[in-house]
């Protein structure tokens, strides 16, 4: 059985694995499926039909939900020499991803539909169906790495190439899902051009296909127009931090925390500096704007935590990522009552929005993720801390994460074994 980086190196229970390869019609998932088959596994390709009307989704080979994507995936499976099927998950996708996206914006939050799709579709609906049919694992083209420790437990880690790392959108996977996940591209120290070159060598026609962009279920990329179609217009006020009305809008859902452009206020701030969206209130349909410094966040509370293994025991120090393509920042975090995650930033961060996911890391290991519920501005925290006789509400807790660290060269682990 031929090996590939970051994947199983031998059969489980004396036999090769039955692998279901999710094939979006793009180059990454095609190469991942090809590597799994080349490694000797019994691979079947499947394309997920996520729209009841595929023509309403993105065209021009820019998404992952079109008829042409399905055809591209089928052609790739034919070249690889594996069986191929199309599974209709359109209703589940509409309920769990599209309607959730609309509801979150309506509530004044900023969701990540790709993360929700991984949680609810690719590693819930798809994996559950795969296991029911007797498959051992689901293979995708995500750039992330699975590490199996000596005790047999599995961990999710960043990809070897940070420029391509997608572990942020996989931070919702739990221990059971990781036990049946396979990411053949995760340990690939190559550029995207080299992945394309590999696809070309394998005879895969998707080698030069453009990557998908934006949100797959918004055909023209106009998120505000999409939301207006589903939520209608609702005129409200744009106000400053003192509550003074500066302008009006046609729907608070059309704004995001940290937004600078498109505010249409009509007159400059007294200091002449730009203003940014600081808060979105669906209750009174107002959007609050102010100076960029007011975007600094010192702490937050997150809900619905999901752990890639055992939950952390007590407060600990981690790094956190707040956006799919964002950098890392040092934090202290503690699980409160098993349902809330209290996070304090070592240095204030800017533009954090409720609804976003925060993903915690211990070195390269993904500890888990949670959905941001509330934030505390650095200016408010500093003002509170300055009051006589008051201790800072964001004093960092002491102690470690209670989880094993892999900072010392990842000793005692085996890469991607089953």
C-alpha positions as CSV (number, residue, x, y, z in Angstrom):
1,X,0.0,0.0,0.0
2,X,1.5,3.3,-1.1
3,X,1.7,6.1,1.5
4,X,1.1,9.8,1.0
5,X,1.9,12.7,3.5
6,X,-0.4,13.0,6.4
7,X,-2.6,10.0,5.6
8,X,-3.0,6.4,6.8
9,X,0.1,4.4,6.1
10,X,-1.4,0.9,6.5
11,X,-4.7,-0.9,6.6
12,X,-6.9,-0.9,9.7
13,X,-7.8,-4.3,11.2
14,X,-5.8,-6.1,8.4
15,X,-7.7,-4.5,5.5
16,X,-7.7,-1.4,3.4
17,X,-10.0,1.4,4.3
18,X,-13.3,2.1,2.6
19,X,-13.1,5.9,2.0
20,X,-15.8,8.3,0.8
21,X,-14.1,11.2,-1.0
22,X,-16.1,14.4,-1.0
23,X,-15.5,15.9,-4.5
24,X,-16.6,19.5,-5.0
25,X,-15.5,19.7,-8.6
26,X,-12.3,21.6,-7.7
27,X,-8.7,20.8,-7.9
28,X,-8.0,20.2,-4.2
29,X,-10.7,17.6,-3.6
30,X,-9.7,15.8,-6.9
31,X,-6.1,15.5,-5.9
32,X,-7.1,14.4,-2.4
33,X,-9.2,11.6,-3.8
34,X,-6.5,10.6,-6.2
35,X,-3.9,10.4,-3.4
36,X,-6.3,8.3,-1.2
37,X,-6.8,5.9,-4.1
38,X,-3.1,5.7,-4.9
39,X,-2.5,4.8,-1.3
40,X,-4.4,1.6,-1.8
41,X,-7.7,2.5,-0.2
42,X,-11.1,1.5,-1.6
43,X,-12.2,5.0,-2.6
44,X,-15.7,6.1,-3.8
45,X,-16.3,9.7,-4.9
46,X,-19.4,11.7,-4.1
47,X,-20.5,15.1,-5.1
48,X,-22.9,16.9,-2.8
49,X,-25.8,18.6,-4.6
50,X,-26.5,21.5,-2.3
51,X,-29.0,23.5,-4.3
52,X,-32.5,22.5,-5.4
53,X,-31.9,24.7,-8.4
54,X,-28.1,24.5,-9.2
55,X,-28.5,27.2,-11.8
56,X,-29.2,29.7,-9.0
57,X,-25.8,29.1,-7.5
58,X,-22.6,30.5,-8.8
59,X,-21.6,29.8,-12.4
60,X,-18.4,30.2,-14.3
61,X,-16.5,27.5,-12.2
62,X,-16.2,29.8,-9.2
63,X,-18.3,27.9,-6.6
64,X,-18.8,24.4,-5.5
65,X,-22.6,24.0,-6.0
66,X,-23.2,24.2,-9.8
67,X,-24.1,21.6,-12.4
68,X,-20.7,22.1,-14.1
69,X,-19.0,21.4,-10.7
70,X,-20.8,18.1,-10.6
71,X,-19.7,17.2,-14.1
72,X,-16.1,18.2,-13.3
73,X,-16.1,16.0,-10.2
74,X,-17.5,13.1,-12.2
75,X,-14.8,13.5,-14.9
76,X,-12.1,13.5,-12.2
77,X,-13.5,10.3,-10.6
78,X,-13.5,8.6,-14.1
79,X,-9.8,9.6,-14.5
80,X,-8.9,8.3,-11.0
81,X,-10.8,5.2,-11.7
82,X,-13.2,5.2,-8.8
83,X,-17.0,4.9,-8.5
84,X,-18.9,8.2,-8.3
85,X,-22.3,9.3,-7.0
86,X,-24.2,12.5,-6.5
87,X,-26.0,12.9,-3.2
88,X,-28.8,15.4,-2.8
89,X,-28.4,17.3,0.5
90,X,-30.1,20.5,-0.8
91,X,-32.8,20.5,1.9
92,X,-30.4,19.9,4.7
93,X,-28.0,22.6,3.3
94,X,-30.9,25.1,3.1
95,X,-32.0,24.5,6.7
96,X,-28.6,24.2,8.4
97,X,-26.5,26.7,6.4
98,X,-28.6,29.1,4.3
99,X,-31.4,29.7,6.8
100,X,-28.9,29.9,9.6
101,X,-26.9,32.5,7.7
102,X,-30.0,34.7,7.2
103,X,-31.2,34.3,10.8
104,X,-27.7,35.2,12.2
105,X,-27.6,38.5,10.1
106,X,-31.1,39.3,11.1
107,X,-30.1,39.0,14.7
108,X,-27.2,41.4,14.2
109,X,-24.4,38.8,14.1
110,X,-21.8,37.9,11.5
111,X,-21.8,34.1,10.7
112,X,-19.3,32.0,8.8
113,X,-21.3,29.7,6.5
114,X,-18.3,27.7,5.4
115,X,-17.6,26.7,9.0
116,X,-21.3,25.8,9.5
117,X,-21.2,23.7,6.3
118,X,-18.3,21.7,7.5
119,X,-20.0,21.1,10.9
120,X,-23.6,20.3,9.7
121,X,-23.1,19.0,6.1
122,X,-19.6,17.5,5.4
123,X,-18.9,16.1,8.9
124,X,-22.4,15.4,10.2
125,X,-24.9,14.6,7.4
126,X,-22.3,13.2,5.0
127,X,-20.2,11.4,7.6
128,X,-23.3,9.9,9.3
129,X,-24.5,8.6,5.9
130,X,-21.1,7.3,5.0
131,X,-20.8,5.3,8.3
132,X,-24.3,3.9,7.8
133,X,-23.2,2.6,4.4
134,X,-20.1,0.9,5.9
135,X,-17.4,3.5,5.0
136,X,-14.5,4.0,7.4
137,X,-13.6,7.6,6.6
138,X,-14.6,10.7,4.7
139,X,-11.8,12.3,2.7
140,X,-11.8,16.0,1.7
141,X,-9.4,18.4,0.1
142,X,-9.0,20.6,3.2
143,X,-5.5,21.7,4.2
144,X,-5.2,20.5,7.8
145,X,-3.4,17.6,9.5
146,X,-4.6,14.8,11.7
147,X,-2.1,13.4,14.3
148,X,-2.6,10.1,16.1
149,X,-0.9,9.9,19.5
150,X,0.6,6.8,21.0
151,X,-2.5,6.1,23.0
152,X,-4.6,6.1,19.8
153,X,-6.3,9.4,20.3
154,X,-6.5,11.7,17.3
155,X,-5.8,15.4,17.2
156,X,-6.5,18.1,14.5
157,X,-3.5,20.3,13.6
158,X,-2.7,23.1,11.3
159,X,-1.5,22.3,7.8
160,X,2.2,22.2,7.3
161,X,1.9,25.3,5.0
162,X,0.4,28.1,7.0
163,X,-0.4,30.0,3.8
164,X,-3.0,27.3,2.9
165,X,-4.1,26.2,6.4
166,X,-7.8,25.6,6.8
167,X,-8.0,24.3,10.3
168,X,-10.0,27.3,11.4
169,X,-13.1,26.2,9.5
170,X,-12.6,22.6,10.8
171,X,-12.4,23.7,14.5
172,X,-16.0,22.5,14.9
173,X,-15.1,18.8,14.5
174,X,-15.4,16.6,17.6
175,X,-13.3,13.6,18.6
176,X,-15.7,11.1,16.9
177,X,-15.7,13.0,13.6
178,X,-11.9,13.3,13.7
179,X,-11.7,9.5,14.1
180,X,-13.3,9.2,10.6
181,X,-11.6,12.1,8.8
182,X,-8.8,12.1,6.2
183,X,-7.0,15.1,4.8
184,X,-4.4,14.0,2.2
185,X,-3.3,17.5,1.4
186,X,-2.6,18.7,5.0
187,X,1.0,17.8,5.2
188,X,2.0,18.9,1.7
189,X,4.8,21.5,1.7
190,X,3.9,22.7,-1.8
191,X,2.4,25.7,-3.4
192,X,-1.0,25.7,-5.0
193,X,0.7,25.8,-8.3
194,X,2.4,22.5,-7.5
195,X,-0.9,21.0,-6.5
196,X,-2.2,22.1,-9.9
197,X,0.8,20.6,-11.6
198,X,0.2,17.3,-9.8
199,X,-3.4,17.4,-11.0
200,X,-2.2,18.0,-14.5
201,X,0.3,15.0,-14.3
202,X,-2.6,12.9,-13.2
203,X,-4.7,13.9,-16.2
204,X,-7.3,15.8,-14.1
205,X,-9.0,18.5,-16.2
206,X,-9.6,20.6,-13.1
207,X,-5.9,21.4,-12.9
208,X,-6.4,24.9,-14.1
209,X,-9.9,25.5,-12.7
210,X,-10.1,28.7,-10.6
211,X,-10.6,28.4,-6.9
212,X,-14.0,29.1,-5.5
213,X,-14.6,32.5,-3.8
214,X,-17.1,34.3,-1.7
215,X,-20.3,32.4,-0.5
216,X,-21.4,29.6,-2.8
217,X,-25.1,30.2,-2.4
218,X,-25.0,33.9,-3.2
219,X,-24.9,33.7,-7.0
220,X,-23.6,37.3,-7.8
221,X,-21.5,37.8,-4.7
222,X,-23.9,40.6,-3.5
223,X,-24.4,39.6,0.2
224,X,-26.4,42.7,1.0
225,X,-28.7,42.2,-1.9
226,X,-29.2,38.6,-1.0
227,X,-30.2,39.6,2.6
228,X,-32.5,42.4,1.4
229,X,-34.3,39.9,-0.8
230,X,-34.9,37.6,2.1
231,X,-35.3,40.1,4.9
232,X,-36.8,43.1,3.1
233,X,-35.9,46.7,3.8
234,X,-36.2,48.3,7.3
235,X,-35.1,51.9,7.6
236,X,-33.3,52.8,10.8
237,X,-30.8,55.3,12.2
238,X,-27.0,55.4,12.0
239,X,-25.9,57.0,15.3
240,X,-22.6,58.0,17.0
241,X,-21.5,56.8,20.4
242,X,-23.5,59.5,22.1
243,X,-26.7,58.5,20.3
244,X,-26.8,61.4,17.9
245,X,-28.4,60.5,14.5
246,X,-25.9,60.9,11.7
247,X,-27.8,59.2,8.9
248,X,-30.2,56.4,8.0
249,X,-29.9,52.9,6.5
250,X,-32.3,50.4,4.8
251,X,-31.5,47.4,7.0
252,X,-29.0,46.9,9.9
253,X,-28.2,43.4,8.5
254,X,-26.3,45.2,5.7
255,X,-23.5,46.2,8.1
256,X,-20.7,44.3,9.8
257,X,-18.6,45.3,12.8
258,X,-15.5,47.1,11.7
259,X,-17.0,48.3,8.4
260,X,-15.7,51.6,7.1
261,X,-17.0,52.0,3.6
262,X,-20.6,52.4,2.5
263,X,-21.8,54.1,5.6
264,X,-23.4,57.0,3.7
265,X,-23.3,59.3,6.7
266,X,-22.9,62.4,4.5
267,X,-20.7,64.5,6.7
268,X,-17.3,64.0,8.4
269,X,-16.6,63.4,12.1
270,X,-15.6,66.5,14.1
271,X,-12.0,65.3,14.1
272,X,-12.0,64.6,10.4
273,X,-11.1,60.9,10.9
274,X,-13.0,58.0,9.4
275,X,-15.8,56.3,11.3
276,X,-16.4,52.6,11.6
277,X,-19.3,50.4,12.5
278,X,-19.0,49.6,16.3
279,X,-22.4,48.0,17.0
280,X,-25.4,46.6,15.3
281,X,-28.7,46.5,17.3
282,X,-31.5,44.6,15.7
283,X,-33.8,45.5,18.6
284,X,-34.1,49.1,17.7
285,X,-32.6,48.7,14.2
286,X,-29.7,51.1,14.8
287,X,-26.1,51.0,13.6
288,X,-23.6,52.7,15.9
289,X,-20.4,54.2,14.4
290,X,-17.3,55.7,15.9
291,X,-13.5,56.0,15.8
292,X,-11.3,53.1,14.9
293,X,-9.9,53.0,18.5
294,X,-13.4,52.0,19.8
295,X,-13.1,48.7,17.8
296,X,-10.5,47.4,20.2
297,X,-11.7,44.4,22.2
298,X,-10.1,43.2,25.4
299,X,-12.3,40.2,26.2
300,X,-15.2,38.2,25.0
301,X,-17.7,35.5,25.9
302,X,-18.3,32.7,23.5
303,X,-21.0,30.0,23.5
304,X,-21.7,26.6,22.0
305,X,-18.1,25.3,22.5
306,X,-17.0,22.3,20.5
307,X,-13.8,20.5,21.4
308,X,-11.5,18.5,19.2
309,X,-10.9,16.1,22.0
310,X,-11.3,16.5,25.8
311,X,-12.5,19.9,27.0
312,X,-9.7,22.0,28.7
313,X,-9.4,21.6,32.5
314,X,-9.3,25.0,34.1
315,X,-8.0,28.3,32.7
316,X,-5.1,28.2,30.3
317,X,-3.0,30.2,27.8
318,X,-3.6,29.6,24.1
319,X,-3.4,31.4,20.7
320,X,-6.7,32.2,19.0
321,X,-7.8,32.8,15.5
322,X,-10.9,34.9,14.8
323,X,-11.2,34.8,11.1
324,X,-10.7,32.2,8.4
325,X,-7.7,34.1,7.0
326,X,-6.7,36.0,10.1
327,X,-3.6,35.8,12.2
328,X,-3.1,34.4,15.7
329,X,-3.3,36.3,19.0
330,X,-2.4,35.2,22.5
331,X,-5.3,34.7,24.9
332,X,-6.2,33.2,28.2
333,X,-9.4,31.2,28.2
334,X,-11.6,29.3,30.7
335,X,-14.6,27.2,30.2
336,X,-17.4,28.4,32.6
337,X,-20.1,25.9,33.6
338,X,-19.4,23.8,30.6
339,X,-21.4,26.1,28.2
340,X,-19.5,29.4,28.1
341,X,-16.0,30.2,27.1
342,X,-14.5,33.3,28.7
343,X,-11.6,34.7,26.7
344,X,-9.2,37.6,27.5
345,X,-6.7,39.0,25.0
346,X,-3.1,39.7,26.0
347,X,-3.3,42.7,23.7
348,X,-6.6,44.2,22.4
349,X,-7.8,43.0,19.0
350,X,-9.8,45.0,16.6
351,X,-13.1,44.4,14.9
352,X,-14.4,41.3,16.7
353,X,-18.1,40.6,15.8
354,X,-20.7,38.5,17.6
355,X,-21.5,35.4,15.5
356,X,-17.9,34.9,14.4
357,X,-16.1,31.7,15.5
358,X,-13.1,31.8,17.8
359,X,-10.8,28.8,17.4
360,X,-8.2,28.1,20.2
361,X,-4.8,26.5,19.4
362,X,-2.1,24.9,21.6
363,X,0.9,25.4,19.3
364,X,-0.4,23.8,16.0
365,X,-3.1,21.7,17.7
366,X,-6.7,22.8,17.4
367,X,-8.2,22.7,20.9
368,X,-11.7,23.7,19.9
369,X,-14.0,26.5,18.8
370,X,-17.0,28.5,20.0
371,X,-19.3,31.2,18.7
372,X,-18.7,34.7,19.9
373,X,-21.7,36.0,21.9
374,X,-20.5,39.3,23.5
375,X,-17.4,41.4,23.5
376,X,-15.9,43.9,25.9
377,X,-14.3,47.0,24.5
378,X,-10.8,47.8,25.6
379,X,-11.8,51.4,26.4
380,X,-14.6,50.3,28.7
381,X,-12.4,47.8,30.4
382,X,-9.6,50.3,30.9
383,X,-12.1,52.8,32.3
384,X,-13.5,50.2,34.8
385,X,-10.0,49.1,35.9
386,X,-9.1,52.7,36.6
387,X,-11.8,53.2,39.2
388,X,-10.5,53.3,42.8
389,X,-10.6,50.0,44.6
390,X,-11.6,48.0,41.5
391,X,-9.4,45.2,40.1
392,X,-9.3,44.7,36.4
393,X,-12.1,42.4,35.2
394,X,-9.8,40.8,32.7
395,X,-6.8,39.8,34.8
396,X,-5.4,36.8,33.1
397,X,-6.0,33.5,34.9
398,X,-3.0,31.4,35.9
399,X,-2.2,27.9,35.0
400,X,-1.8,25.8,31.9
401,X,-4.4,24.4,29.5
402,X,-4.6,21.1,31.3
403,X,-3.9,19.5,27.9
404,X,-0.7,18.1,26.5
405,X,1.4,20.5,24.5
406,X,3.2,19.6,21.2
407,X,5.6,22.5,21.2
408,X,8.6,20.2,21.7
409,X,8.7,18.9,18.2
410,X,5.5,16.9,18.5
411,X,7.4,14.0,20.1
412,X,5.4,10.8,20.8
413,X,3.0,11.3,18.0
414,X,2.4,9.5,14.7
415,X,1.3,11.4,11.7
416,X,-2.1,10.5,10.3
417,X,-2.2,6.8,11.3
418,X,-5.5,5.0,11.9
